[in-house]
Amino acid sequence: MILEGPVGLYLKGLIDNLLDEIENDVNGKRALDLGCGYGYYTVDLLQRGYEVDAVDISKHSIQMTRN
């Protein structure tokens, strides 16, 4: 998982800050989460009000994201 380890935590912080900065009126906005893994950002974007399409090569990851 890319969000593990020091580099992953750094990237997670950057992405979280970016999402906080661009967050305003998200009604009707869509996001594409490519390589969604277990859906960390899929869930985060849904909670922020985005409509999200999540894609991953792993069927297991998609199943985990749906749960």
N, C-alpha and C positions, 0 to 999 in steps of 0.2 A: 504494500500500500504506500502510495507516494506521501501521505501525510504523516508517516512515521519518521523518527529520527530528527536530528537537528535541522537538516535541510528541509524536511517535510513540514516541521513546525514553523520554520521561517516562511515557507511558501503559503502555508495556511494563514498565517498572520497577514501577509500581503493581500491575499485574496479576500479575507474577511474585511480588511480595511477598505479595499476597493469597493466591495459591495455596500459597505456602510456609507461611503462617499457618494455613490451614484444612486442610492436609494432615495426615491421621491415617489411620485405617483406611478405605481407599477400596474395599475389597472389595465388589463388587455395586453400586457407585455408578456412575451414568451422567452424562454431560455432553453438552450440545448446543452445538456450535460454529457459531453462525449467522454467515454471512458469513466463512467459514473462510479465504478467500483461498488461499494456497499451503500452508496447514495448519500454520503455526508452532505454534499452541496445540493443534491436533488431536494432533500428535506429542507435544508436552509432556504433555498430559493422558493419552495412552496410556502414556507412559513412567512416569507417576505411578500407573498402575494402574486408571484409569477406563475404562469402556466409553464410546466416543465416537461420536456421530452428527454428521457434518460436512455443512453445507449451504452452498451458494453459488450465486448466479445464473449465474456463469460456468462453462460446461462445461470450459473450459481449466483453471480453478483447481481444480475437482474432480479432473480428471485428474492435475494436479501433486500434489495432496494424496495421491492413491492411490499415487503413485510414491514 
